[in-house]
Amino acid sequence: MTLTQQIITVAMVVLGTAVTRFLPFLLFPAGRTTPKYVQYLGRVLPAAVFGLLVVYSLKDVSILTGSHGIPELISIVLVIVLHVWKRQMLLSIAGGTVCYMLLVQLVF
């Protein structure tokens, strides 16, 4: 990349970041109530993203080859236990990810 291309790339990234940060404040000012569809999306999207993450994580698992899905199964059980116990999605995802990576790298 030339210097000009690098400057343009950095400027576009800065512009994109600024627009995505400030746009919600322009669309939904503090004095007005949040629209119902935005409230609905705020309720359902975390669970939808969690489900999508599970499907994406398991799409290439085969019980007939490799580790037979054992690390994935153990990690899923840990995610469920952590989520039922603490009800914190970030903790559940992080705990399952760390467990899976440790199992794959050190055990299986």
Backbone bond lengths (Angstrom), bond angles and torsions (degrees), N, CA, C in turn:
res aa  C-N    CA-C-N  psi(-1)  N-CA   C-N-CA  omega(-1)  CA-C   N-CA-C  phi
1 M - - - 1.446 - - 1.520 109.48 -
2 T 1.285 114.77 138.69 1.461 118.38 175.58 1.520 109.32 -79.14
3 L 1.321 115.91 168.80 1.462 120.47 179.38 1.523 111.06 -61.57
4 T 1.310 117.34 -39.87 1.469 121.11 178.91 1.525 110.86 -62.72
5 Q 1.313 117.49 -43.05 1.461 121.25 178.66 1.525 111.05 -64.48
6 Q 1.323 116.23 -38.90 1.458 119.50 178.38 1.522 111.15 -65.10
7 I 1.317 117.54 -42.03 1.463 121.42 178.75 1.525 110.34 -64.05
8 I 1.327 117.34 -43.18 1.472 121.00 178.56 1.523 110.25 -63.88
9 T 1.326 117.45 -41.67 1.464 121.06 179.52 1.522 111.34 -62.36
10 V 1.329 116.42 -46.87 1.464 120.33 178.99 1.524 110.19 -63.23
11 A 1.318 117.94 -41.76 1.466 120.95 179.33 1.528 111.26 -62.80
12 M 1.326 117.49 -40.44 1.468 120.49 179.41 1.530 111.19 -67.46
13 V 1.317 117.37 -38.73 1.463 120.61 177.71 1.523 110.10 -65.49
14 V 1.332 117.25 -42.98 1.465 120.90 177.70 1.528 110.36 -62.69
15 L 1.316 117.57 -44.11 1.469 121.39 178.74 1.527 111.32 -62.58
16 G 1.334 116.71 -45.71 1.466 120.06 178.92 1.513 112.12 -62.05
17 T 1.326 117.00 -41.08 1.461 120.88 178.51 1.520 110.79 -65.45
18 A 1.320 117.04 -44.70 1.463 120.62 -179.60 1.531 111.31 -63.15
19 V 1.321 116.62 -43.06 1.471 119.72 -179.29 1.522 110.50 -63.72
20 T 1.337 117.83 -44.50 1.463 119.23 -178.55 1.531 111.78 -69.74
21 R 1.314 118.04 -24.60 1.469 120.84 177.89 1.527 112.00 -79.56
22 F 1.327 117.59 -39.33 1.468 120.82 -173.51 1.524 113.74 -93.72
23 L 1.316 118.35 -21.88 1.464 121.40 -177.02 1.528 113.88 -58.30
24 P 1.335 120.12 -43.17 1.473 118.50 178.38 1.528 113.04 -60.45
25 F 1.326 117.75 -34.89 1.462 120.10 179.14 1.526 111.21 -70.50
26 L 1.318 117.06 -29.58 1.462 120.01 177.12 1.528 111.37 -78.06
27 L 1.326 116.75 -38.14 1.466 120.40 -178.99 1.526 112.71 -76.03
28 F 1.317 117.07 -33.87 1.466 122.15 -176.61 1.528 110.12 -126.68
29 P 1.341 118.15 80.12 1.467 120.14 -178.21 1.532 112.00 -64.85
30 A 1.319 115.73 161.29 1.463 122.00 -173.18 1.523 113.25 -64.33
31 G 1.299 119.41 -30.95 1.461 121.48 -175.40 1.517 115.07 -78.05
32 R 1.316 117.92 -13.83 1.470 120.81 -176.23 1.526 110.99 -105.84
33 T 1.311 114.99 156.77 1.461 119.36 177.86 1.532 109.34 -76.46
34 T 1.310 115.06 150.66 1.459 120.94 179.09 1.531 108.36 -73.52
35 P 1.335 118.09 134.95 1.471 120.12 179.35 1.530 111.85 -58.64
36 K 1.324 115.37 151.91 1.468 121.70 -177.03 1.537 112.00 -60.34
37 Y 1.329 117.62 -39.23 1.464 118.81 -177.75 1.526 111.45 -67.90
38 V 1.329 117.93 -30.60 1.461 120.40 177.05 1.534 109.51 -71.90
39 Q 1.327 116.95 -38.99 1.464 120.07 176.04 1.529 110.27 -63.49
40 Y 1.339 116.35 -40.86 1.460 120.87 178.07 1.532 110.83 -61.74
41 L 1.327 116.44 -46.68 1.465 120.11 178.88 1.528 111.05 -61.87
42 G 1.314 117.45 -36.77 1.459 120.99 177.63 1.520 112.29 -63.73
43 R 1.337 116.69 -29.09 1.468 120.48 178.49 1.521 112.55 -81.85
44 V 1.324 118.32 -39.73 1.462 120.05 -170.91 1.519 114.77 -96.45
45 L 1.317 118.63 -24.67 1.463 119.24 -175.69 1.524 114.36 -65.98
46 P 1.337 121.02 -38.47 1.473 117.48 178.32 1.528 113.11 -57.87
47 A 1.318 117.60 -43.58 1.471 120.13 178.42 1.524 110.88 -67.59
48 A 1.327 117.56 -37.69 1.464 120.76 178.94 1.527 111.09 -64.97
49 V 1.311 116.53 -41.28 1.471 120.53 178.44 1.523 110.02 -65.40
50 F 1.314 116.61 -40.08 1.460 121.21 178.15 1.532 110.00 -61.82
51 G 1.325 117.05 -45.12 1.465 121.22 177.51 1.516 112.23 -62.94
52 L 1.325 116.74 -41.93 1.455 121.13 177.68 1.523 111.27 -62.66
53 L 1.318 116.75 -38.94 1.465 121.34 177.70 1.524 110.98 -63.51
54 V 1.311 117.12 -39.96 1.470 120.80 178.50 1.530 110.46 -65.16
55 V 1.324 116.52 -47.18 1.463 120.04 -179.33 1.525 110.49 -62.29
56 Y 1.324 116.99 -44.98 1.468 120.56 -179.67 1.527 111.09 -63.93
57 S 1.314 117.01 -38.04 1.463 120.58 -178.39 1.520 112.27 -69.19
58 L 1.312 117.32 -30.26 1.464 120.81 -175.32 1.523 114.26 -100.00
59 K 1.323 118.42 1.63 1.463 120.60 -173.54 1.533 113.96 -63.90
60 D 1.320 117.71 -28.56 1.467 119.97 -177.90 1.522 113.82 -107.28
61 V 1.314 117.91 10.71 1.460 121.45 -178.73 1.531 109.22 -78.20
62 S 1.328 115.39 133.40 1.458 120.73 177.81 1.526 108.60 -127.18
63 I 1.325 116.16 129.52 1.460 119.18 178.79 1.525 111.75 -80.17
64 L 1.333 116.76 -6.50 1.457 120.78 -178.11 1.528 113.48 -96.38
65 T 1.332 117.66 -14.95 1.465 120.49 -177.08 1.517 110.63 -132.51
66 G 1.317 115.85 165.69 1.460 122.10 174.49 1.513 112.55 63.29
67 S 1.308 115.94 -133.03 1.467 121.07 -177.82 1.529 112.14 -87.75
68 H 1.336 116.81 7.55 1.467 123.91 174.78 1.529 113.27 63.69
69 G 1.327 118.06 21.78 1.456 121.36 176.88 1.517 114.47 80.14
70 I 1.321 117.68 10.17 1.472 120.71 -178.05 1.532 111.85 -65.83
71 P 1.350 119.95 -46.36 1.471 118.04 178.23 1.527 112.43 -61.73
72 E 1.321 115.97 -37.16 1.454 119.90 179.08 1.529 111.15 -64.87
73 L 1.326 115.94 -43.88 1.464 120.79 -179.67 1.527 111.12 -63.70
74 I 1.330 116.92 -44.60 1.470 120.47 178.96 1.523 110.08 -62.23
75 S 1.323 116.93 -42.49 1.456 120.70 -179.49 1.528 111.78 -66.93
76 I 1.318 117.51 -38.19 1.467 120.83 177.80 1.522 110.23 -64.16
77 V 1.319 116.92 -42.99 1.468 120.25 178.05 1.526 109.93 -61.61
78 L 1.337 117.52 -41.74 1.464 120.67 177.75 1.522 111.39 -62.85
79 V 1.321 117.31 -42.31 1.466 120.85 178.30 1.524 110.10 -60.11
80 I 1.313 117.01 -45.24 1.469 120.81 -179.82 1.525 110.65 -63.12
81 V 1.322 116.97 -45.93 1.472 120.43 179.62 1.516 110.97 -61.72
82 L 1.338 117.10 -46.75 1.463 119.97 179.66 1.525 111.81 -62.40
83 H 1.328 116.07 -40.35 1.471 118.64 -178.05 1.531 111.68 -70.21
84 V 1.310 117.37 -39.79 1.470 119.90 177.72 1.525 110.32 -67.54
85 W 1.328 116.62 -36.09 1.466 121.32 -177.20 1.517 111.90 -74.66
86 K 1.328 118.59 -49.66 1.466 121.55 -172.41 1.528 114.39 -106.02
87 R 1.327 118.53 -20.90 1.466 122.97 -178.16 1.532 112.44 57.64
88 Q 1.323 116.43 39.01 1.464 121.51 177.01 1.521 108.19 -125.50
89 M 1.315 115.64 112.34 1.456 121.00 -173.32 1.530 111.65 -62.40
90 L 1.325 117.83 -40.75 1.458 120.10 -178.85 1.524 111.14 -62.79
91 L 1.321 116.57 -41.83 1.463 120.47 177.35 1.525 110.68 -63.25
92 S 1.317 116.90 -42.07 1.464 120.88 179.74 1.516 111.88 -62.25
93 I 1.322 116.10 -47.56 1.462 120.29 -179.00 1.522 110.55 -65.65
94 A 1.325 116.86 -46.12 1.469 120.63 -178.90 1.528 110.85 -63.92
95 G 1.324 117.20 -43.57 1.457 120.83 179.76 1.517 112.13 -62.33
96 G 1.325 116.92 -44.34 1.460 120.68 178.43 1.517 112.07 -65.64
97 T 1.324 116.52 -39.32 1.467 120.36 179.47 1.521 111.22 -65.56
98 V 1.324 116.58 -46.52 1.469 120.29 179.28 1.528 110.31 -62.72
99 C 1.317 116.93 -43.80 1.467 120.88 178.76 1.529 110.42 -59.94
100 Y 1.307 117.29 -47.07 1.464 121.35 -179.11 1.522 110.92 -61.80
101 M 1.332 116.85 -46.22 1.461 120.10 -178.32 1.534 111.21 -63.92
102 L 1.327 116.64 -40.19 1.461 119.38 177.62 1.527 111.27 -64.60
103 L 1.331 116.31 -43.34 1.463 119.34 179.30 1.522 112.04 -62.76
104 V 1.317 116.18 -44.79 1.462 119.92 -177.15 1.526 111.29 -69.23
105 Q 1.325 116.62 -39.16 1.472 119.12 -175.87 1.531 112.90 -81.67
106 L 1.326 117.66 -33.68 1.461 119.39 -172.24 1.523 114.81 -108.28
107 V 1.325 118.26 -27.95 1.461 119.85 -172.41 1.533 111.43 -108.74
108 F 1.312 117.70 -55.08 1.472 120.85 -173.21 1.499 111.96 -95.90
